[in-house]
């Protein structure tokens, strides 16, 4: 993966880009940056793997429904000054792809926060937008359905892929593609980490 080229592509689209060689380096930099800010976190195995909730909670107010379940937490996270999440896939052509079921995670990346951070491990990279959509549907979403113990074809079948099911337990209900930063967000930062993180 040509990180400098990807960085230039994302910056040309208007994103701010930061690169870290390790997850630990990224975590330390992010924790130091957010002192005094309210933080919202989207559902993300990447954020969990980084241990960001624990680290950030020692220094400020963090809203994450994985730790504090309920609609109040979702609402507070959406209104936070800074919103942290990841992507299901990042195309080398510069698009960020996410699939969501409830909508809170993608909604907060579209409007409101002073800053939105997409924290991305190298396993999320795909060569084209089409490949990124394929990855989101056939790798990330089935793994998330399994994690959530959903009784959907993608979670229960031997072959991991999207079956485009109509199950009531389906978690794939909406897809966003960021082609550039949203004008309703102060700044959108893509944090690239040279390690595999999340699904």
C-alpha positions in Angstrom: 0.0 0.0 0.0 1.3 3.4 -1.0 0.5 5.5 2.1 1.9 8.8 0.7 -0.2 8.4 -2.4 -3.3 7.6 -0.4 -2.6 10.6 1.8 -2.4 12.9 -1.2 -5.6 11.5 -2.6 -7.5 12.0 0.6 -6.0 15.5 1.1 -7.0 16.5 -2.5 -10.6 15.5 -1.6 -10.4 17.9 1.4 -9.7 15.5 4.3 -7.1 16.1 6.9 -4.8 13.0 7.1 -2.6 11.7 9.8 -0.4 8.6 9.7 0.9 6.5 12.6 3.2 3.5 12.3 1.5 1.7 15.3 -1.8 1.6 17.1 -0.1 2.6 20.3 1.4 5.7 18.7 -2.0 6.7 17.3 -3.7 6.1 20.7 -1.2 8.3 22.6 -1.5 11.1 20.1 -5.3 11.0 20.1 -5.6 10.9 23.9 -3.2 13.9 24.3 -5.3 15.9 21.7 -8.7 15.7 23.3 -8.2 17.2 26.8 -11.2 19.2 27.8 -13.4 18.1 24.9 -16.6 16.0 25.0 -16.1 12.8 23.0 -18.7 10.7 21.2 -17.7 7.2 19.9 -19.5 5.1 17.3 -19.7 1.4 17.6 -16.3 0.2 16.4 -14.1 -2.8 17.0 -11.2 -0.6 15.9 -11.9 1.8 18.8 -12.4 -1.0 21.2 -9.1 -2.7 20.1 -7.3 0.6 20.6 -8.6 0.9 24.2 -9.7 4.5 23.5 -12.7 4.6 25.8 -10.7 3.6 28.8 -7.9 6.0 28.0 -10.1 9.0 27.1 -12.4 8.5 30.1 -9.6 9.2 32.5 -9.2 12.7 31.0 -12.7 13.8 30.1 -16.3 13.0 29.2 -16.8 10.2 26.8 -20.2 8.9 25.4 -20.1 5.4 24.1 -23.1 3.1 23.9 -21.0 0.0 24.1 -20.1 1.1 27.7 -23.2 3.0 28.6 -26.1 1.5 26.7 -29.3 3.5 26.0 -30.7 6.2 23.8 -29.4 9.0 26.1 -25.8 7.9 25.4 -26.5 7.8 21.6 -27.9 11.3 21.8 -25.1 12.7 23.8 -22.5 11.1 21.6 -24.1 12.8 18.5 -23.9 16.2 20.2 -20.3 15.8 21.4 -17.6 18.2 20.2 -15.5 15.4 18.7 -16.8 12.1 17.2 -14.6 9.1 16.8 -15.4 6.1 14.5 -13.8 3.9 11.9 -14.8 2.7 8.4 -15.9 -0.6 7.0 -13.6 0.2 4.0 -11.4 2.9 2.6 -10.9 3.1 -1.2 -7.4 4.0 -2.4 -9.3 6.4 -4.7 -10.3 8.4 -1.6 -13.8 7.3 -0.6 -14.8 6.2 2.9 -17.5 3.5 3.1 -19.7 2.6 6.1 -22.7 0.4 6.5 -25.0 0.9 9.5 -28.1 -0.6 11.1 -29.2 1.9 13.7 -27.8 5.0 11.9 -26.2 6.7 14.9 -22.7 6.0 13.8 -23.1 7.3 10.2 -25.4 10.2 11.2 -22.8 11.7 13.5 -20.2 11.7 10.7 -22.5 13.8 8.5 -23.4 16.8 10.6 -22.7 18.5 13.8 -19.3 17.8 15.5 -16.4 20.2 15.5 -14.2 17.3 14.4 -14.9 13.8 13.1 -12.1 11.3 13.2 -12.1 8.1 11.1 -9.5 5.8 12.5 -8.4 3.2 9.9 -6.2 0.1 10.1 -4.5 -1.0 6.9 -6.8 -4.1 6.6 -9.7 -1.7 5.7 -8.0 -0.5 2.5 -9.4 -1.5 -0.9 -8.1 -0.5 -4.4 -11.4 1.0 -5.8 -14.7 2.2 -4.6 -16.4 -0.9 -5.9 -13.9 -3.1 -4.0 -14.5 -1.0 -0.8 -18.3 -1.5 -1.1 -17.7 -5.2 -1.6 -15.4 -5.3 1.5 -18.0 -3.5 3.6 -20.8 -5.9 2.5 -18.9 -9.2 2.4 -16.3 -8.9 5.1 -17.0 -6.2 7.7 -20.8 -6.7 7.9 -20.8 -10.5 8.2 -18.2 -10.3 10.9 -20.2 -7.7 12.8 -23.4 -9.7 12.5 -21.5 -12.7 14.0 -20.2 -10.5 16.8 -23.7 -9.4 17.5 -25.1 -13.0 17.4 -27.5 -12.1 14.7 -29.5 -14.9 13.0 -28.8 -13.7 9.5 -27.5 -15.8 6.5 -24.2 -14.0 6.5 -23.6 -14.8 10.2 -24.9 -18.4 10.1 -23.6 -19.7 6.7 -20.3 -21.4 6.1 -19.6 -19.0 3.3 -19.1 -15.5 4.6 -20.7 -13.0 2.3 -23.7 -10.8 1.9 -26.9 -12.6 1.0 -28.9 -9.4 0.7 -31.3 -10.9 3.1 -34.6 -9.4 4.4 -34.1 -10.8 7.9 -35.6 -8.7 10.7 -32.1 -9.1 12.4 -30.3 -7.6 9.4 -27.7 -5.0 10.4 -27.1 -3.6 6.9 -29.8 -0.9 6.6 -27.9 2.1 5.2 -24.6 2.9 3.5 -22.7 6.1 3.5 -19.9 7.0 1.1 -17.8 10.0 2.1 -16.4 11.5 -1.1 -15.1 14.5 0.9 -15.7 16.2 4.2 -19.3 17.1 5.0 -19.9 20.9 5.2 -21.9 20.4 8.4 -18.7 19.2 10.2 -15.9 21.5 11.3 -13.1 19.2 10.2 -12.9 15.6 9.1 -9.7 13.7 9.9 -8.6 10.3 8.5 -6.2 8.6 10.8 -4.2 5.9 9.0 -2.5 3.3 11.2 0.0 0.8 9.7 -1.5 -2.1 11.5 -4.6 -4.3 11.2 -7.4 -3.1 13.4 -11.1 -4.1 13.6 -13.1 -5.7 10.8 
